[in-house]
Amino acid sequence: MTRAASCPFIVGLTGGIGSGKSAAADHFGELGAAIVDTDQIAHRLTAPGGAAMAPIEAAFGAGVVAEDGSLNRPAMRALAFEDTAARRRLEAILHPMIRDESERQCRAAEAPYVMLVVPLLVESGTYRERVSRLCVVDCPEAVQVARVMQRSGLDETQVRAIMAAQATREARLAAADDVVDNGGGLEHLCSQVASLHQLYLGLAARDRGL
């Protein structure tokens, strides 16, 4: 995408499940970046009354709709991982909505730069074209598995199945302009984010001709 002059400098933030994208994004936000998170957009679209719920129910039936009208995530996750065609149908519904809303939020942002958080950014050529810089949050795969098991209650087989559907760690690192090592503690993460924030402020200023 060719960015209009009014569109802020956009940094893409990605990483595998359990890598710590949210913690990194939160700290970038605390330092002054505008955060546009595609996961949060997806949750709003699939909340009760969300714009994606009617087409999802039409495509998959009432079994993927929870009692409150939101997406039944465990049911949808099981269906999507067992059936590639089902996953593609879900993506065909959600991805255009997420893409349009994330672009709207990026253009409306009033901050030195935008941090566009996309879990599958490396896998999606569309998002890669929209960012001027790509930052990858990285950690060892064993750390990813342990974190996801602890927070979600999924077993190791389920976590590794999710990871297998994502880009490999090597592919993400090969695509990265910048890497945040999140194999350690929060203090180490925040120190790296603070350094990158200064870099992005400078790049954004240069992008605006300042």
C-alpha distance (Angstrom), angle and dihedral (degrees) to the residues before:
residue distance angle dihedral
M1 . . .
T2 3.79 . .
R3 3.78 105.6 .
A4 3.78 118.5 -132.4
A5 3.79 117.7 -126.9
S6 3.80 89.8 -106.1
C7 3.81 93.1 55.2
P8 3.82 114.3 97.7
F9 3.79 124.3 -122.4
I10 3.81 105.5 -83.2
V11 3.79 126.3 -149.0
G12 3.79 117.3 -169.5
L13 3.80 115.6 -139.1
T14 3.78 119.9 -163.2
G15 3.79 143.7 149.4
G16 3.77 140.2 152.1
I17 3.79 122.9 -75.0
G18 3.81 109.8 -70.4
S19 3.80 93.6 16.4
G20 3.80 94.1 117.6
K21 3.80 102.8 -105.1
S22 3.79 92.0 147.2
A23 3.81 93.8 51.9
A24 3.80 90.6 49.4
A25 3.81 92.7 45.9
D26 3.80 91.2 49.2
H27 3.79 90.9 54.9
F28 3.81 93.3 46.2
G29 3.80 86.3 52.5
E30 3.80 92.4 50.1
L31 3.81 88.6 53.7
G32 3.81 92.5 53.5
A33 3.80 109.1 -88.1
A34 3.80 118.9 134.0
I35 3.81 107.8 -118.1
V36 3.79 119.7 -145.6
D37 3.81 107.5 -178.8
T38 3.80 117.7 -170.0
D39 3.82 91.6 -162.4
Q40 3.80 90.1 58.1
I41 3.80 90.0 47.9
A42 3.81 89.9 50.9
H43 3.81 91.0 51.0
R44 3.79 91.2 52.7
L45 3.80 91.2 48.6
T46 3.82 90.4 52.4
A47 3.81 97.7 41.0
P48 3.82 120.1 105.4
G49 3.81 105.6 -61.4
G50 3.81 91.6 9.7
A51 3.77 117.0 154.7
A52 3.79 93.4 -115.6
M53 3.79 97.8 52.5
A54 3.80 99.5 81.0
P55 3.82 94.9 51.6
I56 3.82 91.0 42.6
E57 3.81 91.9 53.0
A58 3.80 90.3 46.0
A59 3.81 90.5 52.5
F60 3.81 100.3 41.3
G61 3.79 108.0 18.6
A62 3.79 134.3 -120.5
G63 3.79 92.6 -58.0
V64 3.80 91.3 81.8
V65 3.82 93.1 50.9
A66 3.80 119.0 88.6
E67 3.80 122.8 -139.1
D68 3.80 91.9 -97.8
G69 3.81 92.0 53.6
S70 3.79 96.1 -103.7
L71 3.79 125.6 120.1
N72 3.80 113.6 -74.9
R73 3.78 93.1 -130.8
P74 3.82 99.6 -170.3
A75 3.82 90.9 50.6
M76 3.79 92.9 45.8
R77 3.81 92.3 44.7
A78 3.81 91.7 51.9
L79 3.79 91.8 48.2
A80 3.80 94.8 45.9
F81 3.79 95.1 49.1
E82 3.80 93.6 46.4
D83 3.80 95.7 45.6
T84 3.81 121.4 42.8
A85 3.80 91.7 -167.1
A86 3.82 90.2 54.8
R87 3.79 91.3 50.8
R88 3.78 90.3 51.3
R89 3.82 91.7 49.8
L90 3.80 90.0 51.4
E91 3.80 91.1 48.3
A92 3.80 90.8 49.2
I93 3.80 88.6 57.7
L94 3.79 100.1 41.1
H95 3.79 106.0 33.0
P96 3.82 98.9 64.0
M97 3.82 90.4 47.7
I98 3.80 92.2 48.2
R99 3.79 92.3 45.6
D100 3.81 93.3 50.9
E101 3.81 94.3 46.6
S102 3.81 93.9 45.3
E103 3.79 90.4 51.2
R104 3.80 90.7 49.5
Q105 3.81 90.6 51.3
C106 3.80 92.5 47.2
R107 3.79 92.2 52.8
A108 3.80 92.2 46.2
A109 3.82 94.6 49.2
E110 3.79 117.7 119.2
A111 3.79 102.5 -160.5
P112 3.81 137.3 98.0
Y113 3.79 89.3 -96.6
V114 3.80 141.8 -8.2
M115 3.78 124.8 -118.0
L116 3.81 105.2 -151.7
V117 3.81 107.4 -161.3
V118 3.81 112.2 -154.8
P119 3.83 120.1 164.2
L120 3.82 92.6 -159.0
L121 3.79 97.8 35.6
V122 3.81 95.4 128.1
E123 3.81 90.2 50.1
S124 3.81 92.1 51.1
G125 3.78 118.2 70.7
T126 3.79 89.6 -170.2
Y127 3.80 94.1 64.2
R128 3.80 93.5 40.1
E129 3.79 88.5 60.0
R130 3.80 91.2 53.4
V131 3.79 98.7 57.7
S132 3.79 130.1 73.2
R133 3.79 94.1 -156.7
L134 3.81 133.9 23.1
C135 3.80 121.5 -144.9
V136 3.80 118.8 -171.7
V137 3.81 123.3 -160.3
D138 3.79 105.7 -147.7
C139 3.78 139.0 -173.6
P140 3.82 136.6 153.2
E141 3.80 114.5 -73.2
A142 3.81 92.0 -120.0
V143 3.81 88.5 58.3
Q144 3.82 90.5 50.1
V145 3.81 91.3 52.2
A146 3.79 93.7 47.7
R147 3.81 93.5 48.4
V148 3.80 94.6 48.6
M149 3.80 93.3 46.0
Q150 3.80 90.6 50.9
R151 3.80 96.3 49.1
S152 3.80 101.7 35.5
G153 3.77 108.2 31.5
L154 3.81 91.3 -126.7
D155 3.78 117.2 140.3
E156 3.79 123.2 -119.0
T157 3.81 94.0 -99.0
Q158 3.80 91.3 54.8
V159 3.80 92.9 46.9
R160 3.78 92.5 49.4
A161 3.81 90.1 48.9
I162 3.81 88.9 56.7
M163 3.80 90.6 47.2
A164 3.81 90.8 49.6
A165 3.82 89.5 57.7
Q166 3.81 90.3 56.1
A167 3.79 130.5 71.3
T168 3.78 114.1 -79.4
R169 3.77 120.1 -99.2
E170 3.81 88.3 -113.0
A171 3.82 92.5 53.3
R172 3.81 92.4 50.8
L173 3.79 92.6 48.9
A174 3.81 91.5 47.5
A175 3.82 89.9 54.1
A176 3.81 95.5 46.0
D177 3.78 126.4 108.9
D178 3.80 89.1 -173.4
V179 3.81 132.8 17.7
V180 3.80 129.0 -154.3
D181 3.81 110.5 -158.1
N182 3.78 106.2 -143.1
G183 3.76 98.4 172.7
G184 3.80 90.3 107.0
G185 3.78 136.2 47.4
L186 3.79 133.2 -48.9
E187 3.82 93.5 -98.1
H188 3.81 90.6 58.5
L189 3.80 90.4 48.3
C190 3.80 93.6 49.5
S191 3.81 92.5 48.8
Q192 3.80 91.2 55.9
V193 3.81 92.3 44.9
A194 3.81 90.6 51.8
S195 3.81 91.1 53.6
L196 3.79 92.5 47.8
H197 3.79 90.9 47.4
Q198 3.80 89.3 60.4
L199 3.80 90.0 48.6
Y200 3.80 92.0 50.9
L201 3.81 92.7 47.2
G202 3.79 88.4 55.8
L203 3.80 94.1 46.1
A204 3.79 91.5 47.1
A205 3.79 91.6 50.6
R206 3.79 90.8 49.7
D207 3.80 89.7 47.8
R208 3.80 89.2 56.3
G209 3.81 90.6 48.1
L210 3.80 94.1 -111.3
